[in-house]
């Protein structure tokens, strides 16, 4: 099968001088995680949701420092080298290129013109339809699960994503998994309702108000959101012995990119779209 049979089109594009805030709004409006950056009619890069969270981590990861990042031009945040595939490329070859170059999105070109993009979501859809019965979840899952405590700061979670080059962290209460927080949860947190603007920061007063003509507060402490406040509280899991194609279908149906893997109530791994992409390369 060729990539033009599974690609996403038309392509949502932006100019490299447009700000990250515009990119974020486009992603929310079109329910996507990648934008093709175009200049003078030619693709010059891909801006992903993961690029945005990496930029946030580079700023120290504090949620209150995000606004300057929104003002960054896309050119400052996009991935380095642009990797493209032709419209006649095999799906397996495209999947292999994604793994080799560490990308989740490949622009598809016809000549010099963009015809569409192929993403790990498209490859996952291919897996769900064409690879039923080919592998169990345990054969493709990643055994090492990166976790954080429910009270962890978002700065800590961002650091874990950056250090491990991942887009999701399982949140735990002790040893019990209770939710998942993704790069999208953090990157889009303030703009879930773009028309209303960014939400106000939570504050806690450390002393009672002084009585005067107007109440006065001596000290104010800003409280950053925790992992628990942004995580998806409905924890979807899958058993290690389930068909990997079922995992692929579940991710597509629920709009997620990874599932914690369990045996009984024990967390034994995680299966992601990256794992399924690797499965296409190794099994197809």
N, C-alpha and C positions, 0 to 999 in steps of 0.2 A: 504494500500500500504506500502511496505517495503522500507527502505532507499536504498537498493541496486538497486532499480528501478529508483531512481532519482540522485544517487551519481555521483560525478565527479571522473573520473579515466582516465589514471593512475595518480598517485600522484607525484607532484613536490616536491623534498626533498632537504635538505641541512644538513650539519653537524653543531653541536653547536659551534664549534670553528671558523667557517667561518664568515666573517664580514658582517655587515649590508649592505655595498655597494654591495656585491655579492647578497644578498637577494633582494635588490631593482632591480638589473639588471634581476634577474630571474623573478620577478613579471612583469616587463615591457615586457620581451621577451615572456612570456607565457600568458600575459594579465590576470593575477590573482591577488588576494589580500591576499592570505594565502599560507604559505609554511609549510610542515610537517618537523619538525626537528628530525633527526634520529641519533642514536648512537648505534653502535654494532648491527645493524639490527633491533632495536626497536624504536618506536616513543617515544620521551621524551618531546615534546612540539609542539606548533603551533606558528609560527611567522606571524603576520598580519601587514598589512599596518597601522592599528590603533596603534599597538605597537610602530611602528617607530615614528609616530607623538607624542605619549605620551613621548617617550624618548626625542624628540626635545623640548617638553614643559618643561620637567625636566631640560633641559639645559638652560632654560630661554626663549626658543621659538624663539630666534633671528635667522633669516635665515642664517646670516653669521657665526653662531656657529655650523652649521650642520656638517662640515667635520669631526670633532672628532667623532661624532656619527656614521658616516660611517665606522669608524675603530672598533667600538664595536663588539665583537663576538655575534653571535645570542643568545647564552645562557644568555647574559646579558639583552636581550630585550624581550625574549619570555614571554608569559603568565605563571603565576605560576603553578597551578595544571592542569595536562593534563586530559581531560575528553574525553572518547571514547565511541562509541556505537558498538554493534555487528551487523553483516550483516543482521540479521533478525529483527532488531528494526523497529517498526512502525514509519512512517513519523511524526505523531502527537506526539509520545513520544520523538522523536529526537528534534522536534520544542520546546517542553516543556523544554527539557534539555538545549537548547540554551538560552532560556529566564532565566531559573533558575541560570545558571552559567555565564551569561553575555558574551557569546561567539557567534561568527558568523560562526564558523567552528568546526565540530566534525569529527575527524578521525574515519573511519569505519574499524574495525578489524575482521579478521577471525582467531581465535586462537590468536596468538601474532603477526600475520603478517598484515600489513596495506593493505586493499583492495581498499580503496578510501577515499574520504572525502565528507561530506554533509555540504553545506553552506546555508546561508540565501538566496542566489541566487537560489540554487536548490529548496528550499522551496517556493520561489516566483514563480518559474516555475510550481511547483505543484499547487499553488493557481490559477495561470492564466488558467491552463488547467482543473482543477477539481472543482473550486468553483465559477463559473460564476453565477451571480444572487443571491449569498448568502448574500452580504452586500454592502451597499453604502460606498463611501469613507468617509463620515462624521461619520459613525459608527466606523471606525477603526483608523481614523487619530489622531495625537497628536495635541491638541489645542494650546499648548504653543510652539511658534516658537522662536528659538534663532536667533537673528539678530545682524548684525554689520554694521556700516556705511561704505560706499565704500572707505573712506580714512583711515579706521582702519589699524593699523599695523598687520602684520602676527603674531607677538607675541601676540597681543590681541585676534586674532581669535583662535590661538592655545590654549590660556587660556580658552576661552569660550568652546572649544571642551572638554578640560580636566575637567573643572568644571561641565559640564553638561553630560559628558560621551556620547558624540555624535560624528558623523563623518561628519557633514555638517552644515554650517551656511548660512542663507539667508542674502544676502548683500542688503542694502537699500540706497536710496538717499532720505533723509527725511523719509517719511512713505511709499514711493513707492519701492516695491521690484524690483531690477534690475538684479539680478544674484544669483548664488549659488557658494560657495567655499567649497570644500570637503577636507578631510584629504589626499586623494590621490593627489589632486592638489598641496598641500604643500609638501607632502613626496616625490613626483616625479618631482618637479619643475625643478631641475638642471639636471635631467637625462632623459629628454624626448628624447634626442639624445645621448645615452650612449657612442657611438663611439667618439663623439666630446668632451666628458668630461663635467665638470661643467661649466656653463656660468659665465662670469666675473661679479663681483659686479658693480652696477651702482655707479658713483661718481659725485659729484658736487663741483666745485672749488669756494671757497668763496671770493677769491681775484683775480684780474687780474694777468697774468703772468709778472714776472719781466724780463726785457730784459737783457740778458747776452750772453755768448757764446751759452748757451742753455736756453730755457725758464725755469724759476723756479716758482713754485707755493707755496705761503706761507702757506695756510691752505687748507686742503682737508676734506670734510665732506662725509662720506659714507651714502648712501641713501638706506634704506631697502625697499623692494617691499611692496606695499599696497595690501589690499584685492582686490581692483578693478583690479590690474594688473594680478592677477592669477585666478579670478573668471570666471566661465562659463557665458559668456555674453548672450547666447541664453537661456532665462528663460522659461523653460517648466513648465506649471502649469496644474492642473486638477480641475474640478468643484467638489464641495462637494457632489453633487447628482449623480455623475457618479458611475458606477459599480466599486467596488474595484478590480475586475478581470481585468478591462481595465487599471487601474493604474499599476497592476502587469505586464501586457503585455507591457505597455509603458516603464516601467523601464528596462525590458529585451531587448526590441528592441533598446533602446537608450543607453544602458550600464550605467545606473545610479542607485542609491540606494534610491532615495527619490524625491518626487514631492511636491512643495508648493501647498496648496489647497486654492482655491479662490471662492468667491461668488461675481459675477460681477468683479470688479477690486480690491476688498478688500481681503487681506490675512487673512485667518481664521484658518489655521493650516498647517500641513505637514504630508504626509503619506510616510512611509519608509518600507524597507524590514523587519525591526523589527516589525512594526505594522502588516504587512501581516503574519509574523510568528506567532504573537499573535492571529491573526484571525484563522489560521489553528488549533491552540490549542482550541480556544473558540467555533468555528463554526463547525469544522469537526466532 
